[in-house]
Amino acid sequence: MTWRAGEASSVLAAAEMRIAVILPGVSRNPVGGFRVHYEYANRLADRGHEVVVLTIVASRIRRLMGRWADPSHLVPWFSFGPRVRFLLSDGKTFPESDVALLTAWQTAELVPLLRGRVAKTVHLVYDYEFWNSADECGRARMSVAFARPDVTIAGSSAVRRMLEDAGRAVAATIPCGIDHRTFFVTRSVADRDPVAGFLARASPLKRHVDAVEALERVRHARPIRVRAVAGGSIELPTWIERVTAPTDALMREFYNSLSVFLLPSEYEGWGLPAAEAMACGAAVVSTRNGGVEDFAIDGKNAWLVPARNSGAIATACARVLDDDTSRLRIVSEGLETIRGMQWDQSVTALETLLCAERD
């Protein structure tokens, strides 16, 4: 069935629901929030639902590429299943659907435009960092947006507390899973060289500058190699090896090359990179940034330190690099944790809630 605005509402016998996953934009490089919703789209489609990923883009891009786009041109780092359709929208017209799965808080502002075209609006929220960095006016706007959807789902305990602070009742907390077909150990964890790595991301809240400062201290006390996934516009010292334009395969290779992975973010709604690094056998040093604390336990499967503290990051990183027994214990516990983070569980929880709301 082809999704087109204005067509009569119907549900194919082969599909349980028509689901529109609405995103506020697109990224040509891996972004955790986008990856989570793309995974939901793929896996809900695999279960027989009719799924369209609706991406709001500038009018010039829509004119250039047409309404129905090939996602490989816009999202080269993610593989969409054959059952998922990819629709570019101006944010004003939408296909009729049983459920609109809203993502970033800006998409929740579209709810008034969706009325009459969508039976139910469901908001899956990971906006912890944006809430914590917003000023009073920004928080007021977000509070209004959070109140608009019919159902709100938190992506982590930290997000649930944020939504409750904003005055929004939460129907469920559903953490995302890990794609174990993509992120897994390919290189012996026992024989890894002293290599530290991190993601250098443009947002100031991701605090990659703290990772750089920490590793500057660490490398003066011991020989280490440092790698960072970074876009071309991000400045890094010459002693850091840059990994650019990553695919899933390159991200897997990156994580597997590391003995320690740093997540220096000030806030995270979930902290997917830390989970991916755990799955690939890297010892994780993370800030206490909110979302990651649902699965990272200090001293057991990770080292957790205060945010905006490069000295604490450096101390924890040095501890991992200087004590191989401790590193291997942390890695082993991390792998055990990750084995319990299965996408099937997350998708089943979401699918059950969506079906109950539709009925």
Salt bridges, closest charged atoms under 4 A:
GLU39 OE1 - ARG43 NE 2.94
ASP70 OD2 - HIS73 NE2 3.61
GLU96 OE2 - ARG117 NH1 3.84
ASP98 OD2 - ARG18 NE 3.94
GLU109 OE2 - ARG141 NE 2.59
GLU129 OE2 - LYS206 NZ 3.39
ASP150 OD2 - ARG115 NH1 3.43
GLU164 OE2 - ARG160 NE 3.41
ASP179 OD1 - ARG43 NH2 3.74
ASP179 OD1 - ARG181 NE 3.28
ASP210 OD2 - ARG207 NE 2.92
GLU216 OE2 - ARG219 NH1 3.22
GLU216 OE2 - HIS220 NE2 2.84
GLU241 OE1 - ARG225 NH2 2.96
GLU241 OE2 - ARG227 NE 3.17
ASP248 OD1 - ARG35 NH2 2.62
GLU253 OE1 - ARG227 NH1 3.37
GLU266 OE1 - ARG308 NH1 3.17
GLU268 OE2 - ARG201 NH2 3.04
GLU268 OE2 - LYS206 NZ 3.21
GLU276 OE2 - ARG35 NE 3.42
GLU293 OE1 - ARG288 NH1 3.88
ASP298 OD2 - ARG288 NH2 3.61
ASP322 OD2 - ARG222 NH2 2.84
ASP324 OD1 - ARG327 NE 2.86
GLU336 OE1 - ARG339 NH2 2.77
ASP344 OD1 - ARG47 NH2 3.90
GLU351 OE1 - ARG47 NH1 2.77
GLU351 OE2 - HIS49 NE2 2.67
GLU357 OE1 - LYS120 NZ 3.69
ASP359 OD1 - ARG358 NE 3.57
